[in-house]
């Protein structure tokens, strides 16, 4: 499991661990992807907690968090988010939509929604920094990132693989195998159960994340009919942003 985690961290973040693996090795390790979310949540949540302890301005803290998030992930998920939004804006389906998504140029619709996601992240993180103590900041950020990475696994398992040799094809094939589903369920259940015991709002985040995954599943089936790397990136950033907003609203309400 430790070797799988190292390979996934190298694959999904900018941290240059020596355990870089081939795509087939990454695919076989993908059931453990929530552990990458745990790692990201601890790093980014710990960073926010440190800023909270130092009493740094909440808006500056949220901007610094977003900067570290971009640095840690290399914006690879955000790029997939923008590509899928471009595909939605094109109104095309299937392989015609894929061709739009593979265009390196970004349309105005994608740029606008990336800006909206950034603004929602900044404003919701600002509220979380103001409302939560350092411990609960870490717990909430762990829940956000674990669920964001799990969304990628769920869609890889639910959707048919790409009809061509793309990055997500092997991941999707491996994700549907029973032994890998069992590994993922065990990994995910342990992490989320621990978070939910410590913080009731993690339960809300889990429910919202599953609703978002179900909605994305239906949308992807209607538009594409299969999963791609851009789809996985879109799912990650969509779930992450929506959960930050959800947690901010729930903490204000309570």
C-alpha contacts under 8 A as a table, 3 or more apart, distances in Angstrom:
res1	aa1	res2	aa2	distance
1	X	4	X	5.05
1	X	5	X	6.15
1	X	32	X	7.71
2	X	5	X	5.08
2	X	6	X	6.26
3	X	6	X	5.10
3	X	7	X	6.24
3	X	19	X	7.04
4	X	7	X	5.13
4	X	8	X	6.13
4	X	26	X	7.54
4	X	29	X	5.22
4	X	32	X	7.33
5	X	8	X	5.10
5	X	9	X	6.04
5	X	29	X	7.59
5	X	32	X	6.96
5	X	33	X	7.55
5	X	35	X	6.79
5	X	36	X	6.79
6	X	9	X	5.16
6	X	10	X	6.20
6	X	17	X	6.66
6	X	19	X	5.76
6	X	20	X	7.67
7	X	10	X	5.15
7	X	11	X	6.13
7	X	17	X	7.69
7	X	19	X	5.17
7	X	20	X	5.20
7	X	21	X	5.76
7	X	26	X	6.64
7	X	29	X	7.92
8	X	11	X	4.90
8	X	12	X	5.87
8	X	26	X	6.42
8	X	29	X	7.20
8	X	30	X	7.32
8	X	33	X	6.88
8	X	36	X	6.85
9	X	12	X	5.28
9	X	13	X	5.45
9	X	14	X	7.95
9	X	15	X	6.89
9	X	17	X	7.65
9	X	36	X	6.06
10	X	13	X	5.63
10	X	14	X	6.58
10	X	15	X	5.77
10	X	16	X	5.76
10	X	17	X	5.67
10	X	18	X	7.99
10	X	19	X	7.05
10	X	20	X	5.91
11	X	14	X	7.83
11	X	20	X	7.07
11	X	26	X	7.68
12	X	36	X	7.99
12	X	73	X	6.52
12	X	76	X	7.93
13	X	72	X	5.55
13	X	73	X	4.50
13	X	74	X	6.37
14	X	71	X	7.21
14	X	72	X	5.54
14	X	73	X	5.97
14	X	74	X	5.81
15	X	72	X	7.18
17	X	20	X	6.80
21	X	25	X	5.79
21	X	26	X	6.26
22	X	25	X	5.20
22	X	26	X	6.28
23	X	26	X	4.93
23	X	27	X	6.08
23	X	167	X	7.61
23	X	170	X	7.51
24	X	27	X	5.01
24	X	28	X	6.31
24	X	170	X	6.47
24	X	171	X	7.71
25	X	28	X	5.19
25	X	29	X	6.28
26	X	29	X	5.08
26	X	30	X	6.05
26	X	171	X	7.52
27	X	30	X	5.13
27	X	170	X	5.87
27	X	171	X	4.29
27	X	172	X	7.78
27	X	174	X	6.00
27	X	175	X	7.53
28	X	31	X	7.28
28	X	171	X	7.32
28	X	174	X	5.96
28	X	175	X	7.81
28	X	180	X	7.77
29	X	32	X	5.92
29	X	33	X	7.44
30	X	33	X	5.15
30	X	153	X	7.10
30	X	171	X	6.91
30	X	174	X	7.96
30	X	175	X	7.06
31	X	34	X	7.64
31	X	153	X	6.82
31	X	175	X	6.64
31	X	180	X	5.68
31	X	181	X	6.79
31	X	183	X	6.02
31	X	184	X	4.52
32	X	35	X	5.72
32	X	36	X	7.61
32	X	183	X	7.15
32	X	184	X	5.89
32	X	187	X	6.57
33	X	36	X	5.26
33	X	37	X	6.82
33	X	149	X	6.12
33	X	150	X	6.70
33	X	153	X	7.25
33	X	184	X	7.98
34	X	37	X	4.85
34	X	38	X	6.20
34	X	145	X	7.93
34	X	146	X	4.96
34	X	147	X	7.24
34	X	149	X	5.49
34	X	150	X	5.47
34	X	184	X	7.89
34	X	187	X	7.09
34	X	188	X	6.26
35	X	38	X	4.78
35	X	39	X	6.15
35	X	146	X	7.09
35	X	187	X	7.64
36	X	39	X	4.97
36	X	40	X	6.11
36	X	146	X	7.40
36	X	149	X	7.29
37	X	40	X	5.00
37	X	41	X	5.86
37	X	142	X	6.94
37	X	145	X	4.49
37	X	146	X	4.06
37	X	147	X	7.35
37	X	148	X	7.12
37	X	149	X	5.57
37	X	150	X	7.94
38	X	41	X	5.08
38	X	42	X	6.10
38	X	142	X	5.53
38	X	143	X	7.84
38	X	145	X	6.51
38	X	146	X	5.42
38	X	191	X	7.81
39	X	42	X	5.25
39	X	43	X	6.22
39	X	142	X	7.94
40	X	43	X	5.16
40	X	44	X	5.98
40	X	45	X	7.98
40	X	142	X	7.36
40	X	145	X	6.44
41	X	44	X	5.28
41	X	45	X	5.35
41	X	46	X	7.78
41	X	138	X	7.00
41	X	141	X	4.95
41	X	142	X	3.92
41	X	143	X	7.29
41	X	144	X	7.19
41	X	145	X	5.33
41	X	146	X	7.18
42	X	45	X	5.11
42	X	46	X	5.50
42	X	138	X	6.32
42	X	141	X	7.27
42	X	142	X	5.97
43	X	46	X	5.21
43	X	47	X	6.11
44	X	47	X	4.94
44	X	48	X	6.25
44	X	65	X	6.75
44	X	68	X	7.34
44	X	69	X	7.07
44	X	138	X	7.86
44	X	141	X	7.12
45	X	48	X	5.11
45	X	49	X	6.06
45	X	137	X	5.95
45	X	138	X	4.17
45	X	139	X	7.42
45	X	140	X	7.71
45	X	141	X	5.13
45	X	142	X	6.84
46	X	49	X	4.94
46	X	50	X	6.11
46	X	134	X	7.91
46	X	137	X	7.89
46	X	138	X	5.77
47	X	50	X	5.16
47	X	51	X	6.41
47	X	65	X	7.35
48	X	51	X	5.07
48	X	52	X	6.12
48	X	61	X	6.77
48	X	62	X	7.90
48	X	65	X	6.65
48	X	129	X	7.32
48	X	134	X	7.57
48	X	137	X	7.08
48	X	138	X	7.67
49	X	52	X	4.91
49	X	53	X	6.18
49	X	133	X	7.58
49	X	134	X	4.32
49	X	135	X	7.11
49	X	137	X	6.15
49	X	138	X	6.62
50	X	53	X	5.11
50	X	54	X	6.22
50	X	134	X	7.34
51	X	54	X	5.01
51	X	55	X	6.14
51	X	56	X	5.42
51	X	61	X	6.37
52	X	55	X	4.94
52	X	56	X	6.11
52	X	58	X	7.92
52	X	61	X	7.91
52	X	129	X	6.58
52	X	133	X	7.54
52	X	134	X	6.36
53	X	56	X	7.82
53	X	134	X	6.92
56	X	60	X	7.07
56	X	61	X	6.32
57	X	60	X	5.35
57	X	61	X	6.06
58	X	61	X	4.88
58	X	62	X	6.17
58	X	126	X	5.10
58	X	127	X	7.64
58	X	129	X	5.86
58	X	130	X	6.32
59	X	62	X	5.18
59	X	63	X	6.29
59	X	122	X	7.31
59	X	123	X	7.76
59	X	126	X	5.37
60	X	63	X	5.06
60	X	64	X	6.11
61	X	64	X	5.10
61	X	65	X	6.07
61	X	126	X	7.16
61	X	129	X	7.63
62	X	65	X	4.96
62	X	66	X	6.20
62	X	121	X	7.87
62	X	122	X	5.37
62	X	123	X	7.65
62	X	125	X	5.36
62	X	126	X	5.33
62	X	129	X	7.70
63	X	66	X	5.14
63	X	67	X	6.24
63	X	122	X	6.27
64	X	67	X	5.01
64	X	68	X	6.23
65	X	68	X	5.15
65	X	69	X	6.08
66	X	69	X	4.96
66	X	70	X	6.19
66	X	121	X	7.54
66	X	122	X	7.21
67	X	70	X	5.20
67	X	71	X	6.18
68	X	71	X	4.90
68	X	72	X	5.90
69	X	72	X	5.16
69	X	73	X	6.09
70	X	73	X	5.42
70	X	74	X	5.52
70	X	75	X	5.16
71	X	74	X	5.21
71	X	75	X	7.21
73	X	76	X	6.24
73	X	77	X	7.33
75	X	78	X	5.02
75	X	79	X	6.14
76	X	79	X	5.17
76	X	80	X	6.52
76	X	233	X	7.00
77	X	80	X	5.06
77	X	81	X	6.17
77	X	230	X	7.55
77	X	232	X	7.53
77	X	233	X	3.90
77	X	234	X	6.38
77	X	236	X	6.52
77	X	237	X	6.24
78	X	81	X	4.82
78	X	82	X	6.22
78	X	114	X	7.61
78	X	233	X	6.45
78	X	234	X	6.98
78	X	237	X	6.28
79	X	82	X	5.16
79	X	83	X	6.21
79	X	230	X	7.52
79	X	233	X	7.23
80	X	83	X	5.02
80	X	84	X	6.14
80	X	229	X	6.98
80	X	230	X	3.92
80	X	231	X	6.51
80	X	232	X	7.27
80	X	233	X	4.54
80	X	234	X	5.29
81	X	84	X	5.38
81	X	85	X	6.22
81	X	114	X	7.75
81	X	230	X	6.57
81	X	231	X	7.36
81	X	233	X	5.62
81	X	234	X	3.79
81	X	235	X	7.48
81	X	237	X	6.55
81	X	238	X	7.61
82	X	85	X	5.12
82	X	86	X	6.19
82	X	106	X	7.18
82	X	110	X	4.93
82	X	111	X	7.05
82	X	113	X	7.60
82	X	114	X	6.55
82	X	234	X	7.48
83	X	86	X	5.06
83	X	87	X	6.34
83	X	100	X	7.83
83	X	101	X	4.73
83	X	102	X	7.20
83	X	106	X	7.24
83	X	110	X	7.13
83	X	230	X	6.41
84	X	87	X	4.87
84	X	88	X	6.26
84	X	101	X	6.06
84	X	230	X	6.15
84	X	231	X	6.44
84	X	234	X	6.47
85	X	88	X	4.98
85	X	89	X	6.20
85	X	109	X	7.08
85	X	110	X	5.33
85	X	113	X	7.67
86	X	89	X	5.08
86	X	90	X	6.28
86	X	100	X	6.94
86	X	101	X	6.30
86	X	106	X	7.00
86	X	107	X	6.21
86	X	109	X	6.54
86	X	110	X	5.37
87	X	90	X	5.19
87	X	91	X	6.88
87	X	92	X	6.89
87	X	97	X	5.29
87	X	98	X	7.17
87	X	100	X	5.73
87	X	101	X	5.44
88	X	91	X	5.58
88	X	92	X	7.27
88	X	97	X	7.84
88	X	223	X	7.96
89	X	109	X	6.65
90	X	97	X	7.23
90	X	100	X	7.34
91	X	97	X	7.73
92	X	96	X	5.86
92	X	97	X	4.94
92	X	223	X	7.42
93	X	96	X	5.70
93	X	97	X	4.98
93	X	98	X	7.99
93	X	222	X	7.97
93	X	223	X	4.98
93	X	224	X	5.64
94	X	97	X	5.40
94	X	98	X	6.50
94	X	223	X	6.24
94	X	224	X	4.28
94	X	225	X	6.48
95	X	98	X	4.77
95	X	99	X	6.28
95	X	224	X	7.33
96	X	99	X	5.29
96	X	100	X	6.70
97	X	100	X	5.15
97	X	101	X	6.28
97	X	223	X	7.84
97	X	224	X	7.12
98	X	101	X	4.94
98	X	102	X	6.13
98	X	224	X	7.85
99	X	102	X	5.18
99	X	103	X	6.52
100	X	103	X	5.37
101	X	104	X	7.83
101	X	230	X	7.75
103	X	106	X	7.60
106	X	110	X	6.24
106	X	111	X	6.75
107	X	110	X	5.41
107	X	111	X	6.37
108	X	111	X	5.04
108	X	112	X	6.01
109	X	112	X	5.18
109	X	113	X	6.30
110	X	113	X	5.24
110	X	114	X	6.11
111	X	114	X	5.16
111	X	115	X	6.27
112	X	115	X	5.18
112	X	116	X	6.27
113	X	116	X	4.82
113	X	117	X	6.08
114	X	117	X	5.09
114	X	118	X	6.23
115	X	118	X	5.06
115	X	119	X	6.19
116	X	119	X	5.11
116	X	120	X	6.11
117	X	120	X	5.13
117	X	121	X	6.09
117	X	241	X	6.46
118	X	121	X	5.05
118	X	122	X	6.17
119	X	122	X	5.12
119	X	123	X	6.11
120	X	123	X	5.30
120	X	124	X	5.95
120	X	241	X	6.86
120	X	245	X	6.84
121	X	124	X	5.39
121	X	125	X	5.89
121	X	241	X	5.89
121	X	244	X	6.66
121	X	245	X	7.31
122	X	125	X	5.34
122	X	126	X	6.07
123	X	126	X	5.14
123	X	127	X	6.50
124	X	127	X	5.16
124	X	128	X	6.35
124	X	244	X	5.81
124	X	245	X	5.23
124	X	247	X	7.92
124	X	248	X	5.36
125	X	128	X	4.98
125	X	129	X	6.15
125	X	244	X	6.71
125	X	248	X	7.28
126	X	129	X	5.25
126	X	130	X	6.35
127	X	130	X	5.10
127	X	131	X	6.02
127	X	248	X	5.86
128	X	131	X	5.11
128	X	132	X	5.70
128	X	137	X	7.07
128	X	247	X	7.63
128	X	248	X	5.66
128	X	251	X	7.61
129	X	132	X	5.75
129	X	133	X	7.69
129	X	137	X	7.15
131	X	251	X	6.98
131	X	252	X	7.52
132	X	135	X	7.94
132	X	136	X	5.91
132	X	137	X	5.83
133	X	136	X	5.60
133	X	137	X	6.21
134	X	137	X	5.05
134	X	138	X	6.46
135	X	138	X	5.37
135	X	139	X	6.45
136	X	139	X	4.90
136	X	140	X	6.01
136	X	199	X	7.18
137	X	140	X	5.31
137	X	141	X	6.16
138	X	141	X	5.21
138	X	142	X	6.09
139	X	142	X	5.16
139	X	143	X	6.30
139	X	195	X	6.27
139	X	198	X	7.58
139	X	199	X	7.02
139	X	202	X	7.91
140	X	143	X	5.10
140	X	144	X	6.22
140	X	195	X	8.00
140	X	199	X	7.71
140	X	201	X	7.59
140	X	202	X	6.47
140	X	247	X	7.76
141	X	144	X	4.98
141	X	145	X	6.21
142	X	145	X	5.37
142	X	146	X	5.93
142	X	195	X	7.78
143	X	146	X	5.28
143	X	147	X	6.04
143	X	192	X	6.91
143	X	195	X	6.65
143	X	202	X	6.00
143	X	205	X	7.20
143	X	206	X	7.79
144	X	147	X	5.44
144	X	148	X	6.12
144	X	205	X	7.25
144	X	239	X	7.89
144	X	240	X	5.83
144	X	243	X	6.10
144	X	244	X	7.01
145	X	148	X	4.92
145	X	149	X	6.18
145	X	240	X	6.61
146	X	149	X	5.39
146	X	150	X	6.09
146	X	188	X	7.91
146	X	191	X	7.88
146	X	192	X	7.92
147	X	150	X	4.89
147	X	151	X	6.07
147	X	206	X	6.93
147	X	209	X	6.55
147	X	239	X	7.41
147	X	240	X	7.72
148	X	151	X	5.22
148	X	152	X	6.98
148	X	209	X	7.78
148	X	235	X	7.25
148	X	236	X	4.69
148	X	237	X	7.15
148	X	239	X	5.36
148	X	240	X	5.40
149	X	152	X	5.35
149	X	153	X	6.85
149	X	236	X	6.00
150	X	153	X	5.08
150	X	154	X	6.18
150	X	188	X	7.60
151	X	154	X	5.15
151	X	155	X	6.23
151	X	209	X	7.56
151	X	210	X	8.00
151	X	213	X	6.20
151	X	232	X	7.81
151	X	235	X	6.21
151	X	236	X	6.36
151	X	239	X	7.34
152	X	155	X	5.43
152	X	156	X	6.12
152	X	232	X	4.95
152	X	233	X	7.45
152	X	235	X	6.15
152	X	236	X	6.22
153	X	156	X	5.04
153	X	157	X	6.16
153	X	175	X	6.82
154	X	157	X	5.11
154	X	158	X	6.02
154	X	213	X	7.62
155	X	158	X	4.94
155	X	159	X	5.79
155	X	213	X	7.25
155	X	217	X	6.61
155	X	227	X	7.20
155	X	232	X	7.24
156	X	159	X	5.72
156	X	160	X	7.81
156	X	161	X	7.72
156	X	168	X	7.47
156	X	171	X	6.69
156	X	172	X	4.53
156	X	175	X	6.19
156	X	176	X	7.76
156	X	227	X	6.31
156	X	232	X	7.47
157	X	160	X	7.86
157	X	172	X	5.62
157	X	173	X	7.57
157	X	174	X	7.99
157	X	175	X	4.81
157	X	176	X	4.73
158	X	176	X	7.45
158	X	217	X	7.43
159	X	172	X	7.41
159	X	217	X	7.40
159	X	221	X	7.39
159	X	225	X	7.32
159	X	226	X	5.33
159	X	227	X	5.62
160	X	172	X	7.15
160	X	225	X	7.02
160	X	226	X	4.72
160	X	227	X	6.32
161	X	168	X	7.07
161	X	169	X	4.91
161	X	170	X	7.70
161	X	172	X	5.50
161	X	173	X	6.55
161	X	226	X	5.47
161	X	227	X	5.70
161	X	228	X	7.62
162	X	165	X	7.03
162	X	166	X	6.60
162	X	168	X	6.99
162	X	169	X	5.27
162	X	226	X	5.55
162	X	227	X	5.93
162	X	228	X	6.29
163	X	226	X	7.86
164	X	169	X	7.61
165	X	169	X	6.42
166	X	169	X	5.54
166	X	228	X	7.10
166	X	229	X	7.61
167	X	170	X	6.92
167	X	171	X	7.41
167	X	228	X	7.10
167	X	229	X	5.93
168	X	171	X	5.05
168	X	172	X	5.91
168	X	227	X	6.72
168	X	228	X	5.11
168	X	229	X	5.12
169	X	172	X	5.25
169	X	173	X	6.29
169	X	227	X	7.68
169	X	228	X	7.26
170	X	173	X	5.05
170	X	174	X	6.15
171	X	174	X	5.30
171	X	175	X	5.95
172	X	175	X	5.05
172	X	176	X	6.56
172	X	227	X	7.48
173	X	176	X	5.81
173	X	177	X	7.24
174	X	177	X	5.58
174	X	180	X	7.02
175	X	180	X	6.01
175	X	181	X	6.53
176	X	180	X	7.05
176	X	181	X	6.55
177	X	180	X	5.37
177	X	181	X	6.25
178	X	181	X	5.03
178	X	182	X	6.18
179	X	182	X	5.12
179	X	183	X	6.31
180	X	183	X	4.96
180	X	184	X	6.15
181	X	184	X	5.11
181	X	185	X	6.10
182	X	185	X	5.17
182	X	186	X	6.19
183	X	186	X	5.31
183	X	187	X	6.15
184	X	187	X	5.09
184	X	188	X	5.89
185	X	188	X	5.18
185	X	189	X	5.82
186	X	189	X	5.28
186	X	190	X	6.23
187	X	190	X	5.50
187	X	191	X	6.54
188	X	191	X	5.35
188	X	192	X	6.08
189	X	192	X	5.37
189	X	193	X	5.71
190	X	193	X	5.36
190	X	194	X	6.26
191	X	194	X	5.33
191	X	195	X	6.39
192	X	195	X	4.98
192	X	196	X	5.97
192	X	202	X	7.69
192	X	206	X	7.98
193	X	196	X	5.12
193	X	197	X	6.15
194	X	197	X	5.31
194	X	198	X	6.49
195	X	198	X	5.22
195	X	199	X	5.98
195	X	202	X	6.24
196	X	199	X	5.08
196	X	200	X	5.57
196	X	201	X	7.37
196	X	202	X	5.17
196	X	203	X	5.59
197	X	200	X	6.99
199	X	202	X	5.71
199	X	203	X	7.76
200	X	203	X	5.57
200	X	204	X	7.24
201	X	204	X	5.08
201	X	205	X	6.34
201	X	247	X	6.83
201	X	250	X	7.32
201	X	251	X	7.86
202	X	205	X	4.91
202	X	206	X	6.16
203	X	206	X	5.10
203	X	207	X	6.38
204	X	207	X	5.27
204	X	208	X	6.22
204	X	247	X	7.91
205	X	208	X	5.17
205	X	209	X	6.02
205	X	243	X	5.93
205	X	246	X	7.06
205	X	247	X	6.89
206	X	209	X	5.11
206	X	210	X	6.31
207	X	210	X	5.29
207	X	211	X	6.39
208	X	211	X	5.12
208	X	212	X	6.25
208	X	243	X	7.22
208	X	246	X	7.93
209	X	212	X	5.11
209	X	213	X	6.19
209	X	239	X	6.15
209	X	243	X	7.07
210	X	213	X	5.05
210	X	214	X	6.18
211	X	214	X	5.15
211	X	215	X	6.27
212	X	215	X	5.08
212	X	216	X	6.10
212	X	239	X	6.80
213	X	216	X	5.04
213	X	217	X	5.99
213	X	235	X	7.53
213	X	239	X	7.93
214	X	217	X	5.03
214	X	218	X	6.47
215	X	218	X	5.31
215	X	219	X	6.27
216	X	219	X	4.97
216	X	220	X	5.92
216	X	235	X	7.41
217	X	220	X	5.31
217	X	221	X	6.18
218	X	221	X	5.23
218	X	222	X	6.26
219	X	222	X	5.15
219	X	223	X	6.11
220	X	223	X	5.19
220	X	224	X	5.37
220	X	225	X	6.03
220	X	226	X	6.93
220	X	227	X	7.46
220	X	231	X	7.97
221	X	224	X	5.72
221	X	225	X	4.21
221	X	226	X	6.57
222	X	225	X	6.18
224	X	227	X	7.52
227	X	231	X	6.01
227	X	232	X	7.42
228	X	231	X	5.10
228	X	232	X	6.56
229	X	232	X	5.17
229	X	233	X	6.35
230	X	233	X	5.06
230	X	234	X	6.04
231	X	234	X	5.00
231	X	235	X	6.14
232	X	235	X	5.09
232	X	236	X	6.25
233	X	236	X	5.13
233	X	237	X	6.33
234	X	237	X	5.44
234	X	238	X	5.92
235	X	238	X	5.17
235	X	239	X	5.96
236	X	239	X	5.45
236	X	240	X	6.05
237	X	240	X	5.02
237	X	241	X	6.00
238	X	241	X	5.36
238	X	242	X	6.04
239	X	242	X	5.19
239	X	243	X	5.93
240	X	243	X	5.32
240	X	244	X	6.29
241	X	244	X	5.25
241	X	245	X	6.38
242	X	245	X	5.15
242	X	246	X	6.05
243	X	246	X	4.84
243	X	247	X	5.96
244	X	247	X	5.26
244	X	248	X	6.12
245	X	248	X	5.14
245	X	249	X	6.22
246	X	249	X	5.24
246	X	250	X	6.07
247	X	250	X	5.03
247	X	251	X	6.02
248	X	251	X	5.34
248	X	252	X	6.29
249	X	252	X	5.16
249	X	253	X	6.11
250	X	253	X	5.03
250	X	254	X	6.21
251	X	254	X	5.23
